[in-house]
Amino acid sequence: MSVVDLVMPKLGESIMEATILKWLKKPGDKIEQDETLLEIATDKVDSEVPSTADGVITEILYNENDVVPVGKVIARINTETDVNNNVSPVTNDSFQVNNKPAENKEEDYEEANIVEHVPYQPSQKTSSANTNSSIRFYSPLVLNIAASEGISMSELESLEGTGQDGRVSKKDIMSYLEARKNKPAAKHIETTEEPTVHEVRSAPPQQEYDTPATISGNVEIIEMDRMRKMIAKHMVDSKNISAHVTSFAECDVTNLVLWREKIKKEFEKREGEKITFTPLFIEGIIKCIKRYPLLNSSVDGDRIIVKKDINISMAAALPNGNLIVPVIKNADQLNLTGLTKQVNNLANAARTGKLKPDDTSEGTFTLTNVGTFGSIMGTPIINQPQVAIMAVGAIKKRPVVVETEQGDSIAIRHMMYISLSYDHRIIDGALGSTFLGAVAKEFENFDSKRSI
């Protein structure tokens, strides 16, 4: 039998895992090359995974809603022509290939999370002596759960395993945790016995916030959806990784506003696209990144990776209120018309759920427009693995002092606050503020006589 391993694909530079949303095939089903086998999701975008070969699905290693690292084998496909003679009928969660006994499905799933592919072994691989011995085998997955949940070794030893040879499976330990939440915790007497090679050091007792709070009163409880959970994790991780500093500047964007107002109808008639402020802001940011390339970098341990390509990420709001960040690749190679079309295409794809994984990868600097919703300024969180993100606030008319050769005067001008959050590990306040000031000057000195 010729078997092809299907692995979790890499969907972007910073994406290391994906969640399986739905399997579209089951073991025993035929599938053609490039036919969609499953749907997956990352913290950036949902996507479909096609089959890499023609054949019959012989094994699915992960369940729906499992989080799988990139590069892990998620399914196996028998590519031989006469597969019907080799694959027996599928019943429930077990199946047979080439008349070999089926392994316990749940144990296969658990082991697949923590080890590379191991060739099939006959079921008589564990002697009865091991089953009766006081030393039990625990998979790394079970040990990790025990450590994170504060389950001592004595508690683990007391659990009855439903896995092969009486092993404690993921299902067993999760059932135990659920039951433990519903009854008072018994006092635990620690033993003085020497730990075995498989023992987990007792983790600190669970904090109170690990247990769902008892909520009373007139409230509504809303469970986070999958994307909101991923966004929350991404934001917290970024704050833990980067030393965030935010600087602010105010700029007079009157010339920019009046120029756009003057040409927007002609531009739409000629290009079939509406021109917003976003491509104008991106154009100014690109000019400043070329002068201060350290803002277009990432950090890898003690190394600074300065990116030669300028790929601008632009934060976009989805209809459900969640946020996604599509990327304009090689933005410095586009003129204003090209930037406008890219901005509009990506924004429309985000709103209609048609973004592809490649559309959200390889960003090097992010722009977010908090002014869209009326905010005059913001302190954005860095989009990892980047080192800087700029926020532009709402444009407001205000009376300001204008300096002229004839003297100072008060005039009504279009004013805007901009802010820059940057990673203080490699960008000091002097560089961050200098870059921010340079962007403000680009906006203020916009050529109101330029042609389109």
Protein Blocks (a to p, Z undefined) as FASTA:
>chain_A
ZZdddddddfbfklcbdcdfbdcbdehiacdehiafbdcddfkbccddddfbecddfbdf
bdehiacdehiafbdcdfbfklmlmpccdehjbcceehiacddfklmmmmmmmpccdddd
dfklbcfklmmpmbdcddfklmmmmmmnopafklmmmpccfbehhiacfklmmmmmmmmm
mpccddddddfbdcdfkbccddddddfklpccddedjdddddddfklmmmmmmmmmmmmm
pccddddddddfklmmmmmmmmmmmmmmmnopacdfklmmmmmmmmmmmmmmmlmccdeh
jaccddfbdcdddddddfkopacddddehkllpcfklmmmmmmmmmmmmmnopacfklmg
oiabdcddfklnopabdcdddddfbfbdcddddddddddddddfkbccdddddddddddd
ddfklmcfklmmmmmmmmmmmmmmpcfkbcZZ
